Protein backbone atom coordinates (compact mmCIF):
# COMPACT_ATOMS: atom_id res chain seq x y z
CA UNK A 1 0.00 0.00 0.00
CA UNK A 2 1.08 3.55 -0.72
CA UNK A 3 0.75 5.98 2.20
CA UNK A 4 0.93 9.75 2.22
CA UNK A 5 1.18 12.17 5.12
CA UNK A 6 -1.71 14.63 5.24
CA UNK A 7 -2.30 16.98 8.19
CA UNK A 8 0.22 15.15 10.41
CA UNK A 9 -1.70 11.89 10.11
CA UNK A 10 -1.16 8.94 7.84
CA UNK A 11 -3.99 8.12 5.41
CA UNK A 12 -4.16 5.76 2.52
CA UNK A 13 -4.01 7.54 -0.84
CA UNK A 14 -7.38 6.18 -1.93
CA UNK A 15 -9.13 7.68 1.10
CA UNK A 16 -7.67 11.20 0.97
CA UNK A 17 -10.26 12.53 -1.47
CA UNK A 18 -13.13 11.20 0.60
CA UNK A 19 -11.65 12.60 3.81
CA UNK A 20 -11.24 16.04 2.23
CA UNK A 21 -14.87 15.98 1.11
CA UNK A 22 -15.99 14.85 4.57
CA UNK A 23 -13.89 17.58 6.15
CA UNK A 24 -15.53 20.24 3.95
CA UNK A 25 -18.98 18.88 4.81
CA UNK A 26 -18.19 18.90 8.54
CA UNK A 27 -17.01 22.51 8.33
CA UNK A 28 -20.13 23.48 6.37
CA UNK A 29 -22.42 21.90 8.98
CA UNK A 30 -20.57 23.67 11.80
CA UNK A 31 -20.69 27.02 9.97
CA UNK A 32 -24.42 26.63 9.32
CA UNK A 33 -25.04 25.99 13.01
CA UNK A 34 -22.99 29.04 14.01
CA UNK A 35 -24.85 31.23 11.50
CA UNK A 36 -28.23 29.96 12.72
CA UNK A 37 -27.27 30.85 16.30
CA UNK A 38 -26.13 34.32 15.19
CA UNK A 39 -29.44 34.92 13.40
CA UNK A 40 -31.44 33.78 16.43
CA UNK A 41 -29.42 36.08 18.71
CA UNK A 42 -30.15 39.09 16.47
CA UNK A 43 -33.92 38.77 16.88
CA UNK A 44 -35.39 40.85 19.68
CA UNK A 45 -36.90 39.02 22.63
CA UNK A 46 -40.68 39.25 22.50
CA UNK A 47 -42.19 39.91 25.89
CA UNK A 48 -45.82 40.15 26.88
CA UNK A 49 -46.47 43.86 27.21
CA UNK A 50 -49.50 45.31 28.95
CA UNK A 51 -50.25 48.44 26.92
CA UNK A 52 -52.89 49.71 29.34
CA UNK A 53 -50.43 49.56 32.24
CA UNK A 54 -47.89 51.60 30.26
CA UNK A 55 -50.54 54.21 29.40
CA UNK A 56 -51.52 54.40 33.06
CA UNK A 57 -47.92 54.98 34.11
CA UNK A 58 -47.73 58.06 31.83
CA UNK A 59 -50.99 59.46 33.23
CA UNK A 60 -49.55 59.67 36.77
Buried (B, 14 or more C-beta within 10 A) or exposed (E): EEEEEEEEEEBEEEEEEEBEEEEEEEEEEEEEEEEEEEEEEEEEEEEEEEEEEEEEEEEE
